[in-house]
Amino acid sequence: MDFAGAYGDKRRAAAVGRLHASMVAQSSVVVRRLGGGRAGEVAGHRVLSSEAVTPEQTVACFARRTAAAAAGRRIVAAQDTTECNFPTRCNSRLGPAGRNGDTPGFFLHAVIAVDVAEAAVLGVVDAAIWTRAAPPVGDRRKRDLAAKESRRWLAAARQAGAVLADARQIIVVGDRESDIYQVFEARPAAVELVVRVAQNRKLADDGLLFAAALDRLGSHRVPIPPRRIGDPGRVAEVSVLAGRVSVRAPRNGRREPTSRPAVTLTLVEVVEADPPAGETALHWRLLTTLPADTLAAAQDVVGCYRLRWRIEQSFRMLKSDGLRLEDSQTTDTHRLFNLATLALGAAVRIIQLVDARNGSPRPAGDVASAVEIAAATALAPTLQGRTERQKNPHPPGNLAWLAWIVARLGGWNCYYKPPGPKTMRQGWDRFAAIAHGFALATPPRQLV
C-alpha cells in the first residue's frame, strides 16, 4: 500500500506503510509484535499518536487506490457498521457500546468496493469511526436525519459516488439498517441502491409495502455464504417476485421544502418454500432503484445484494477471524482509531491476497502499486526454475502472476497443494520489503 504524500512527511508515511504491511503479514494489531522489537514498538506508537496521522487521511489513501482499481467496472459499494467492544477498559475514554450500552467501545462504518463480475474485493471506499455519547432526549422519529447516527448511510452513499466516479456503474448495497426514506430520496444521481427492507412502509395508494401486488418471475438458486468458520454454506431454491411500488414519505421527521411526497422504486422478493431441516427459510425483500422487470434483472439485483457478505467477511477478518482488533491493548483513543483504520485496510488486503491464491485474470494493480508491479517484474525471473512446472504460468501483469510471485517468496514450492493464507501473508511481507528497496534504488523515471 502506497501512503506517499500523506501525513505531511515522507518518513511518517513510510512508518505508517511499514505498520500496515506488518499487519497484513502477521495478522495482528499488537504494536510490539508489528514493530519486531522494542525500538519498532516505540516507533509504531509514536506514529500512531502523531496529530498529523488521522483516520481520515488513511482512508483517503485507501480510497485513491480503490478508485483506480474500480475505473470502468460495475461496482457494488457494500456498506455496513460494526461495533468494537473493549470490556476491560473500565476507565477508558471510549463511549458506551455493547448490547446494553454498558461496555466501552466505538463504532466503525465502512464501504467496501466489490467487482460485480468477479465478486472480487477491490478495496476500501470510505470509513468513519465514532464513539457514542449520552443518548439524545426526545422522540428520535421527530429528529432530522442530520441529527441522527443514521445519517451515515446517506453520507457513505454520497462518498461512494464521489470516490467511484470513474466506475461504469455504482450500486450501493445496505442491510436493513439503511432502509431509510431519505437515503432513497437524496441519493446521488449516479448511484443506484439495493437495500433490504426493514419496515412495512405506507404506499402512495394507502396500501402497505408487504401487501404490494408483485409479478412472479420464476425460480432462482441463491448461494448462501458461510456464516462462521467451518460452515460450508448452502444453496437455497427460491421463488422470485418483483414489481414497481410508490413509497410514501414518512410523516415523522423534519423535511426539506423540496422533498418529494413519494419515491417510486422496485421491490424484489425472494422466498424459499422448502428449507432444509434445521435451517431458517430465506426470505428477502429488497428495495432498489434498479429495474427488475425480467427474471434476469431480478436475479442481478439479488446477486448484487449477496455481495454484501464481502464486507461482513472484512469485519470478521478485522475482528474474530483474523486481526482480533478487540484484543488490542492500545488505550489512547487517537492511537486506537488510527490503528483500527489501518487494520481495516489490512483486513481487506488479506482477503485480496487469499482470493488471489486460485488465480485471476484481474490486473495486478487491483492489489499492488506501480512500484510494486515494477519490482515484481524484475523479481519474477529469479524465482523461476528450469522446468516448465517451476515457471510462472500466468500472463505477466495480472493478479494470478503476482500471486505466484508472492507465494514463492512465502516458501511455496510450486509442486503440491496451493499456498495457504499464512504463506501468502509471509510472502507479501517479504515482497513489500523488496519493493520498498527497489523503489529507493530505482530512478523515478524508470518506474513510470
N, C-alpha and C positions, 0 to 999 in steps of 0.2 A: 504494500500500500504506500502510495506516494503522498507525504504530507508537506512536500516542498512548497514554500511560500506562505505557509500557515504560521500562526503564533508570533509573527514579527521577528523571528530569529531562526536561522537555518540550523543552529546547533540544538535549539529547543525542539524544532520539528524532527530532527534526526533522532533525538531521545524518545519522542513520542512514537516514532516509527519503530524503534527497537522494542519498546514495550508491546506494541501491537503485534509485531512479528513473534515475539516470545509467547504471547498469549495463544496465538494460533498453534505454535509448535508444541507447547506444553499443556494446552487445555486447562489453564489455570489463571486465576486473578490474584494469587498470593504474590505480593510485590517482592518479597525476599527471594522467592523461587524464580520469578521473572528476571530479577537482576543478576542471578547467578552468584551472589555473594553479598557481603556487607556493603561494599562500595557501590555495587549495582542497585542494591535496595535503597540506599540513601539517594542516589541519583534519580531513581524512579519516583520516590516520594517527593523529591524536590520539584520535578517537572509536573507531577500531578497537582501539587499545591500552588503552582505558579498562577498568579492572577491573569497572565497572558494566555493561559490554556483554558479554554472553556468548552463545554459540550457543544455549543452552537458552532464553533469553528471546526471541531472534529466532524460533526455531522455534515458540514459544508464540504469537507474533503471527501467524505464517503459519497455524497450526492453528486459531486462533479464526476467521479469515476462511474457511478451508476448511469448518469445521463449519457455519457459517451457510449456505454455498452448498450443502452436501450434505443439509440437512434435508429429509426427506420423499422422498428419492430412493434408488434402488437403486444402491449404490456398490461398485465394485471398488477395494480398497486394495492397490495393487501395491507390493510391497517388493523391494528388491534392494540389493546392495553394490557400490560402485565403488572402485577403487584409484587414488589420485592420486600420481603419482611425480614426483620432482624430482631428476633425475640429477646436476645441477650443485651440489647442496647437500651437499658432502662433509663439512662441519663443522657441519651444522645439527643441531638437537635433534629432528628427525623420526626415526621409528623405521624398522626395516627393512621394505622392500616390494619390489616387482618380482618377476619370475619366480623368482629365486634368493635373494631376501631381501637383495640387495646394493645396493639403490637406496633412498635416503631417501624417505619418503613417509608418507601416512596413509590411513585407510580411512573411507569415508562410507557409512552405511547409511540409506536413506531410504524413506519410504512416501508415495506419491502417490495422491490420490483421483481416480477416473475415473467419470463418469456412465455406467452401463451402456447406457442407452437411446440416447445420442448419441456414445459414445466420447470425450466431452469431458473434458479435464483441468480439475479444479476447484481444485486447489492442493496444497500440502504438508501432510501429516498429522503426520509425525514425521521426525526425522533425528538421527543420532548420529555423532560424529566421534571417532576414537581412533587412537593410534599403537600399534604392536606392540612389546613388549619382547622379551627373550630367550625362545626357545621353552621351554615348560614341560617339565620332566623327567617321564618315565613314560608309560605307555600311555594315550593320550587316550580310548580306549574305556571305560576304567575310571573316568574322572573324572566328577563330577556335571555336569549341564548348566550349572548356575550358575557353574562354574569355567571354562567354555569361551566362546570368542568366539561360538559358535553360539547362545548364549542370546539373541542379538539378534533372532532370528526369532520367538521366543515373546514377548519383551518388546515388539516392534513390533506384533504382533497384539493384545496386550492394550491398548496405547496407542491403536491404531486403534479398538478397541471403545469406549474412553472418549471419544475426541475426536468420533467419528462417531455418538454415542449417539442422535441425533435422525434419523438416516438410516432409510429404510424397511427396508433390508437391507444388511448389511456382509459383503462377500466378500473375504477377504484372499487374495491370489494371490502365489505364490512359485515360483521356479525350483528346480532340483534340489538346490541347497544347503539349502533349507528342508525337505527330506524327512527329518524328524526325528520319531521316535515321540512324544516328549514334547510337541511342538507340537500334534499331534492330540489327545493325551490331556488336556492342560491348557489348551486354548483356552477363551476366554470363551464363555459360553453363547450370547451374542448374535452371535457371529462365526462365519461359515461359512468353510471353507478350500477352496482349489483349489491343489494342489501337483504339480509334475511329478516323477515317480518317478525316484529315482536308484539305489535298492537293490532287489535281488530278495529281498524280505523273506520270512521264515517266516510261514506262516499257522497259525491255531489248529488246523487239521486235519492239520498236519505237511507240507502241500504248500508250494509256492513261489509267490510272487505272480505271476511272469511266466507260470506254467503254469495260472493260475486259469481255470475254465470261465466264459466270457463269452457273452452273447447278442449276435448280430449284429443291430443295429437298422436298418441301412440305409447309404446313402452320403450324403456331405456335401461341399460345396465350401468349402475353407478358404483365405481370402486370406492370403498370407504377406507381411508388410510388408517394405519395402526395408531392407537391412542396411547400406547405405552411400549416400552421395550419388551420384546417377546410376543407382542400381539401381531399376528400375521395379517390383520385386516380382513376384509371380505368384500364381496360384490353383491349389491342389492338390485333386485329386479323391481323396477318402479313404473308406475303409470305417470305420464307427463301431460299436464293440463296447462293452458295459458289463455290469456285474454287481456284486453285493454280495460283499465279502470281509471276513474277520475277521483282522486283522493282529496277530500275536503280539508281545508286548513283547520288546525285545532282552534278551539275558541279561547284557550288559555294562553297566556304569554303576550307580551307586547310585540307588535308587528309594525314593520315599515309601511309608510303610505303606499309604496309601490308593490307591496306583497300581493300575490295572487290568491284568490279565494279557493282555488283548487289546482292540482297538478295532475296531468294525465301521464300515467305510467303503464308498464306491462307487469302483470302478475303471472309468475310461473310457479306451478305447484307440482311437486313430485311426491308420490305416495307409494310406500311399499305395503302391499297387501298381505304378504305371507313371509314374515321374517323367520330366520332360523330360531330354534328353541333357545331361550335364554337371551335373545337379542331384542333390543327395542326397535320397533318398526321405524324406518326412515320416513320422515315427513318434513319437507322443506317448503316454505312459502317464500319466494324471492320477488322483491320489487326491483324493477330495473328500468333504466332509460333506453335499453336496447330493444329492438324488435324481437318478437318471438311468435311469428305467425305461421311458422312451419316447425315440424319436429326437429329438423337440423338446427334451426335458430334457437329453439328452446334448449336443445342439448348443449349448444355452445354457451348459453347463459349458465346452465348447471355446471359445465366444465370450468367456467371462469370462477364460479363460487367455490368449487372444490379446491382451487389453487390457494385458497386462504389457509389451508393447512400448512403451507410452507412458512408462514410467519409463526404459527404455533410451534412448528419444528425449530425455528430460530430461537424462540423463547425457551424451549426445553433445552436447547444446546447452551443457551446463556445461563440457565439455572441448573435444574436437577440432573440432566443427562450429559452435561459437559463441563462448562467453566465453573459452575457452582458459585455464582456471584454472591448468593446469600450467606456463604461461608466466609466471605471476606472479613478481615479484622480491621479494615480501614474505618476510622471513626469520624474524621473530619468530613463534613458534607460536601464541600467543594471538591476535595480529593476523591470522595466516593462517587460523585456524579461524573467526574472525568473518567474514572475507572470503569463505571458502568457503560458509558458511551463507547469507549474503546472496546469493551468486552462485547457489546452488541455487534460492532463491526467484525470482531474476531469470530464470533459465533457464525455469522453469515459466511465469512471466508472459509471456516472449517467445513460448512455444508457444501460450499462450492468445490472444495478440494476432494471431499468424499464423493460427490456426484461425478467428478471428472475421472474417477478410477475406471469406470466402464467405457471410457472413450466417448468423444463427442465431436461432431464437425463444427461446433461453435468456435468462433475465433478466440485465440488465447488472450486477447485483450479484454475478455469478459472478467478475467481473474488477475491478469498481470499488467503492469505498466509498460510503456515503450522501452524504458531502460531494462526492465526485467526480461522482456522478449529479446532484446538485443543480446543480453547476457546468455540467455538460453540458446540462442543461435550459435554463439561462439563456443558454448559448453557442450552442445549436443554430440559432436564427433568424438569427444574424449570419453564419452560414456558408452559408446557402441563397441561391440566385439567384431570379430571377423566373419562369423556366420550370419546368415540371414535372421536367424532366431534371436541373435544378440543385437540386432539393429532396430532402431525406432521405426515401426511400420506405418506411422501416421504421417500425413502431409505436413510439412513444416508450417508453423504459424497457427495451427488450430489447437483447440484445448486438449484433445487427446495426445497430441505431440508433446505439449508442455507437461501434461500429467505423467507421461512416460519418463521424462527427464527428472521430474521431482521425485517420482517413485524410485528411480535408480539411485538418486542421492540419499534417499532414506534407507537404502540397503536391499531393495527388491532385486532378485536375481534373474528375472525375466522368464524363468522356466516353469515354475509351479503355479500356485494359486495367485489370484490378483492381489495387489498390495492392499493392506488394511489401512484403517484410518490413522493408526499410530505411525505407520511407515510414511504416509502422505504428509502428516504434520511434521515429522522429523526431517523429511526431505525438503519441505518448504522452508524450514528454519535454516538449513544449510544453503539452500538456493538463495534466500533473501540476503544472507551474509555475502555470498559470492557476487550477487548482483550489485550490492552496495559497493563492494570493492571495484567491480568492473566500471561502475559509474564514475568513481573517483579517478580511475586510471585512464578513462577514455575522453578525448576531447569532445565537447558538446556537439560540434558539427557532425561527428561520426555517429551520434545517437539518433539523428533525425532520419 
